[in-house]
Amino acid sequence: MSEHAVVGEDGPVLGAAILVVVIVVVIPVGLMMSGAVVAALLGWSLKNTVEGDHEGSELIDLNV
């Protein structure tokens, strides 16, 4: 057997490992964070709209 190392043998393995990390970690975390941002913006917008539509109601004071 020869004892010299073959250069470039781990290229496909490294690419596959990076792809697995992106699919398993980056994409789900990105989706959850973007969903949280959308939910926060939607909640803020709807709260302001409802408070404006029902201004002067005594029930608004109960929403804390």
Backbone torsions as a table, in degrees:
resi	resn	phi	psi	omega
1	MET	NA	146.5	177.5
2	SER	-89.4	149.4	-174.8
3	GLU	-104.6	9.7	179.2
4	HIS	-88.9	144.0	-177.2
5	ALA	-80.9	144.5	176.5
6	VAL	-90.8	122.2	-177.0
7	VAL	-84.0	137.4	175.8
8	GLY	91.4	9.2	-179.0
9	GLU	-76.0	-24.0	-176.7
10	ASP	-95.9	6.1	179.4
11	GLY	-58.7	-53.4	178.6
12	PRO	-64.2	-34.4	-179.9
13	VAL	-69.0	-42.2	178.4
14	LEU	-63.1	-42.3	177.8
15	GLY	-62.7	-40.5	178.5
16	ALA	-66.8	-39.1	178.9
17	ALA	-65.1	-42.1	177.6
18	ILE	-63.4	-42.1	179.0
19	LEU	-62.8	-40.9	178.1
20	VAL	-63.4	-43.9	179.1
21	VAL	-62.0	-42.9	179.5
22	VAL	-63.7	-44.5	-177.5
23	ILE	-69.5	-39.4	-174.0
24	VAL	-85.5	-32.5	-173.0
25	VAL	-110.4	-56.2	-169.4
26	VAL	-68.3	-47.5	-176.3
27	ILE	-66.0	-48.7	178.8
28	PRO	-62.3	-41.9	179.2
29	VAL	-64.5	-41.3	177.8
30	GLY	-62.5	-40.9	178.4
31	LEU	-66.4	-41.6	179.9
32	MET	-66.5	-41.1	-179.2
33	MET	-68.4	-41.2	178.9
34	SER	-68.2	-34.8	175.5
35	GLY	-64.8	-38.4	178.0
36	ALA	-65.6	-39.7	178.7
37	VAL	-65.9	-44.3	179.0
38	VAL	-62.8	-42.1	179.5
39	ALA	-63.7	-41.2	179.3
40	ALA	-64.8	-44.9	178.9
41	LEU	-64.5	-41.5	179.0
42	LEU	-65.5	-43.4	178.2
43	GLY	-62.8	-43.5	178.8
44	TRP	-63.3	-44.6	-178.8
45	SER	-65.0	-45.4	-178.9
46	LEU	-68.3	-35.4	178.3
47	LYS	-63.2	-45.2	179.0
48	ASN	-64.5	-39.3	179.9
49	THR	-65.1	-46.0	-178.2
50	VAL	-66.9	-41.9	178.1
51	GLU	-62.7	-36.1	177.5
52	GLY	-70.4	-38.5	-179.6
53	ASP	-70.0	-31.0	-175.5
54	HIS	-114.8	33.3	-179.4
55	GLU	-62.7	135.4	179.8
56	GLY	93.9	-7.8	179.4
57	SER	-76.3	141.9	179.2
58	GLU	-73.6	-13.7	179.6
59	LEU	-77.5	-19.9	179.1
60	ILE	-61.4	-36.4	-179.1
61	ASP	-66.2	-21.5	179.4
62	LEU	-80.1	-17.9	179.9
63	ASN	-85.2	97.2	-179.6
64	VAL	-119.4	NA	NA
